[in-house]
């Protein structure tokens, strides 16, 4: 380091969306020749079926998911191998020090090697704390695929990475495994029944109840609540779309998968209405409009009830779904 200016050889068309890891990974995979869209990648990574609500409906909820397992489904179902580096050592504000800067340097070196091989990467913390795509390096800077959250250039040590510097690479083509759809459904069911890590971070189906509590107690942050609404509505629309495809591909268990798809269509509709009710806005303070709170609580309870039915249908599908040989 520093590196000569190097860029990947292909044109990269950025994929937009609220869930930035899904958008960034889809962008990279498509650039590398994978025939996929965001619904596929959201299902493979588990994002389509995840739900985390942090204390006060904090804006961090949609990124407080299981980063370490993102790549598993891409390897199994997506036709590409995955490499990753994660420090889980906060690198922002007062947490930036020699140790965490070394993590950031290692991430940059890893990305530079991938760029030299002609492959874009996903990096956490480019610009605001979101995931973005790197298409090149120049000196000590990432050259990025621009998005609303990602500038053209970011110095390797100027990233903002609350979860620690992190990189995902997609080194080589792979053959999707037999039973990939079954893996995605099994993992989705596990995610929905996931044990909550703390009272301040509620995961899976119980997260709906936490979301309702924050709204009713008027402790739901406006900014965070609106961001959670956009992200989780998008996630469930991906779940709906992927389940419809899985039902078509798996005729023997099409019935329970179709029931799951119908249930998640209801979830997506309810959360979509919630997202419309609370358009994304970086506003201070808490949600205090009684009328909108009452409507939001009704939509969240409707979404949870439908998701519970979806889980039952997925469990029924798994019970009759032969394991791959």
C-alpha positions in Angstrom: 0.0 0.0 0.0 -0.6 2.5 -1.6 -1.8 0.7 -4.7 -1.7 1.7 -8.4 -5.1 2.6 -9.8 -6.8 -0.7 -10.7 -10.4 -1.3 -11.7 -12.4 -4.4 -12.6 -12.8 -5.0 -16.3 -16.6 -5.3 -16.5 -19.3 -2.6 -16.5 -21.2 -2.7 -13.2 -24.8 -1.8 -13.0 -25.7 -1.0 -9.4 -28.8 -2.7 -7.9 -30.9 -0.4 -5.7 -32.8 -1.3 -2.6 -33.3 -0.6 1.1 -31.3 -3.6 2.3 -27.8 -2.6 1.3 -26.1 -6.0 1.7 -28.6 -7.6 -0.6 -28.3 -4.8 -3.1 -24.5 -4.8 -3.0 -24.2 -8.6 -3.2 -26.7 -8.8 -6.0 -24.7 -6.1 -7.9 -21.4 -8.1 -7.5 -23.0 -11.5 -8.4 -24.7 -10.1 -11.5 -21.4 -8.4 -12.6 -19.7 -11.8 -12.2 -22.3 -13.5 -14.5 -24.8 -14.9 -12.0 -28.4 -14.9 -13.2 -30.1 -13.7 -10.0 -32.0 -10.8 -8.5 -32.4 -9.3 -5.1 -35.2 -11.7 -4.1 -32.9 -14.7 -4.8 -30.0 -13.1 -2.8 -32.2 -12.0 0.0 -33.5 -15.6 0.4 -30.1 -17.2 0.0 -28.5 -14.9 2.7 -31.5 -15.3 5.0 -32.3 -11.6 4.9 -35.7 -12.1 3.4 -36.9 -13.9 6.5 -34.9 -12.0 9.2 -36.4 -9.5 11.6 -34.5 -7.6 14.3 -35.9 -4.7 16.3 -33.4 -2.9 18.6 -34.1 -0.7 21.6 -36.2 2.3 20.6 -36.6 0.9 17.0 -33.0 2.0 16.5 -31.9 2.5 12.9 -29.3 -0.3 13.4 -32.0 -3.0 13.5 -31.8 -4.0 9.8 -28.0 -4.5 10.0 -28.1 -6.4 13.3 -28.4 -9.8 11.6 -26.2 -12.8 11.2 -23.4 -11.4 9.0 -21.3 -14.6 9.4 -23.8 -16.7 7.6 -24.7 -14.4 4.7 -22.4 -16.3 2.3 -23.6 -19.8 3.2 -26.7 -19.7 1.0 -24.9 -18.0 -1.9 -22.4 -20.9 -1.9 -25.2 -23.5 -1.7 -27.8 -22.0 -4.0 -26.2 -19.1 -5.8 -23.5 -20.6 -8.0 -20.6 -18.7 -6.5 -18.1 -19.3 -3.7 -17.8 -16.7 -1.0 -14.9 -15.4 1.1 -15.3 -13.0 4.0 -13.4 -11.0 6.5 -15.0 -9.6 9.7 -13.4 -8.2 12.8 -16.6 -7.4 14.8 -14.4 -4.7 16.4 -16.1 -1.4 16.2 -14.4 1.1 13.9 -16.1 4.5 14.2 -15.7 7.6 16.2 -13.7 7.1 19.5 -13.3 3.4 18.6 -10.9 4.1 15.8 -7.4 3.2 17.1 -4.3 1.4 15.9 -5.9 -2.1 16.4 -9.1 -1.3 14.5 -7.2 0.7 11.8 -5.2 -2.5 11.2 -8.5 -4.3 10.6 -9.4 -1.6 8.1 -6.0 -2.0 6.4 -6.4 -5.7 6.1 -9.8 -5.3 4.6 -8.4 -2.9 2.0 -5.5 -5.3 1.1 -8.0 -8.1 0.7 -10.2 -6.0 -1.6 -7.1 -4.8 -3.6 -6.2 -8.5 -4.3 -9.7 -9.2 -5.5 -9.8 -6.2 -7.7 -6.5 -7.2 -9.3 -8.2 -10.5 -10.2 -11.1 -8.6 -11.8 -13.8 -9.2 -9.1 -15.8 -6.5 -7.3 -16.4 -6.8 -3.6 -18.9 -5.9 -0.9 -17.5 -3.7 1.9 -19.2 -2.5 5.0 -19.1 1.2 6.0 -18.5 3.0 2.7 -19.8 6.5 3.5 -22.6 6.0 6.1 -22.7 2.7 7.9 -24.2 0.6 5.0 -22.9 -2.0 2.6 -21.5 -0.9 -0.8 -19.7 -2.2 -3.8 -16.0 -1.6 -4.6 -15.0 -1.7 -8.2 -11.4 -0.5 -7.9 -8.6 0.8 -5.8 -6.4 3.9 -6.2 -3.6 4.7 -3.8 -5.3 4.3 -0.4 -8.8 4.8 -1.6 -11.7 2.5 -2.6 -13.3 3.3 -5.9 -17.0 2.6 -5.3 -20.1 2.0 -7.3 -22.0 5.1 -6.4 -25.4 4.9 -4.5 -27.4 7.2 -2.3 -25.2 5.9 0.6 -21.9 5.3 -1.1 -19.6 8.1 -2.6 -17.2 7.6 -5.6 -14.1 7.4 -3.4 -13.5 6.5 0.3 -10.1 6.2 2.0 -9.6 2.8 3.5 -9.3 4.3 7.0 -12.2 6.7 6.6 -14.9 4.1 6.5 -17.6 4.2 9.2 -18.0 0.6 10.4 -19.8 0.2 13.8 -19.7 -3.6 13.4 -16.1 -3.5 12.5 -14.5 -3.6 9.0 -16.0 -6.3 6.9 -15.6 -7.6 3.3 -17.4 -10.2 1.2 -15.7 -11.6 -2.0 -17.0 -14.0 -4.6 -13.9 -15.7 -5.9 -15.0 -18.6 -8.2 -18.0 -20.1 -9.9 -19.7 -22.9 -8.1 -22.4 -25.5 -8.8 -25.6 -25.0 -6.8 -26.1 -27.9 -4.4 -29.0 -30.4 -4.6 -31.5 -29.4 -2.0 -30.6 -25.7 -2.1 -34.3 -24.7 -1.8 -34.8 -26.9 1.2 -31.7 -25.4 2.8 -33.2 -21.9 2.3 -36.6 -22.8 3.8 -35.0 -24.7 6.8 -32.8 -21.7 7.5 -35.7 -19.3 7.2 -37.8 -21.3 9.7 -34.8 -21.3 12.1 -34.4 -17.5 11.7 -38.1 -16.8 12.5 -37.8 -18.9 15.7 -34.4 -17.4 16.6 -33.6 -16.8 20.2 -33.4 -13.2 21.2 -30.0 -12.1 22.3 -31.1 -9.4 24.8 -34.0 -7.3 25.8 -32.5 -4.5 23.7 -32.2 -6.7 20.6 -35.3 -8.8 19.8 -35.1 -11.2 16.8 -37.5 -13.4 14.9 -41.3 -13.4 15.4 -41.0 -11.9 18.9 -39.5 -8.7 17.3 -43.1 -7.8 16.1 -44.2 -7.6 19.7 -41.1 -5.5 20.6 -42.0 -3.2 17.7 -45.5 -2.8 19.0 -44.3 -2.1 22.5 -42.0 0.7 21.4 -44.9 2.3 19.4 -47.4 2.0 22.2 -45.0 3.3 24.8 -44.0 6.1 22.4 -40.3 5.1 22.6 -40.0 4.4 18.9 -37.5 6.7 17.3 -39.0 8.3 14.2 -35.9 7.9 12.0 -35.3 4.3 13.1 -38.9 3.3 12.9 -39.3 4.6 9.4 -36.1 2.9 8.3 -37.1 -0.4 9.8 -40.4 -0.2 8.1 -38.8 0.3 4.6 -36.3 -2.4 5.1 -38.5 -5.1 6.6 -41.3 -4.4 4.1 -38.7 -4.9 1.3 -37.4 -8.1 3.0 -40.9 -9.6 3.1 -41.6 -8.8 -0.5 -38.4 -10.7 -1.4 -39.6 -13.6 0.7 -43.0 -13.6 -1.1 -41.4 -13.6 -4.5 -38.8 -16.3 -3.7 -41.4 -18.7 -2.2 -43.5 -18.4 -5.3 -40.5 -19.5 -7.4 -39.6 -22.3 -4.9 -43.2 -23.7 -5.2 -42.9 -23.8 -9.0 -39.5 -25.6 -8.8 -40.6 -28.2 -6.2 -43.8 -29.8 -7.5 -43.9 -32.5 -4.8 -44.3 -30.0 -2.0 -45.8 -27.2 -4.0 -48.9 -27.0 -1.8 -47.3 -26.1 1.5 -44.8 -23.8 -0.3 -47.7 -22.1 -2.0 -49.4 -21.6 1.3 -46.2 -20.1 2.7 -46.0 -17.8 -0.3 -49.6 -16.6 0.2 -48.9 -16.0 3.9 -45.8 -13.9 3.1 -47.8 -12.0 0.5 -50.0 -10.9 3.4 -47.0 -10.0 5.5 -45.5 -8.0 2.6 -48.8 -6.2 2.1 -49.1 -5.2 5.8 -45.5 -4.0 6.1 -45.8 -2.2 2.8 -48.8 -0.3 4.2 -46.7 0.5 7.3 -43.8 1.8 5.1 -46.3 4.0 3.3 -47.7 5.3 6.6 -44.2 6.2 7.8 -42.2 7.4 4.8 -38.4 7.3 5.4 -37.4 10.5 7.2 -34.3 11.4 9.3 -36.4 13.2 11.9 -35.5 13.5 15.6 -37.8 12.5 18.4 -40.3 9.7 18.9 -43.4 8.6 17.1 -46.2 10.2 19.0 -49.2 10.4 16.6 -51.9 8.3 18.3 -53.9 7.7 15.2 -50.9 6.5 13.2 -49.6 4.4 16.1 -53.0 2.6 16.4 -53.0 1.9 12.6 -49.3 0.7 12.8 -50.0 -1.6 15.7 -52.8 -3.2 13.7 -50.6 -3.7 10.7 -47.8 -5.2 12.7 -50.2 -7.7 14.4 -51.6 -8.6 11.1 -48.1 -9.2 9.7 -47.1 -11.3 12.7 -50.2 -13.5 12.4 -49.6 -14.1 8.7 -46.0 -14.8 9.3 -46.9 -17.4 11.9 -49.0 -19.1 9.3 -46.2 -18.9 6.8 -43.8 -20.6 9.3 -46.3 -23.4 9.9 -46.5 -24.0 6.1 -42.7 -24.0 5.8 -42.4 -26.5 8.7 -45.0 -28.6 6.9 -43.0 -28.4 3.7 -39.8 -29.5 5.5 -41.6 -32.5 7.1 -42.4 -33.9 3.6 -39.3 -32.7 1.8 -36.8 -35.5 1.1 -33.2 -34.7 2.2 -30.8 -34.6 -0.8 -28.8 -37.8 -1.3 
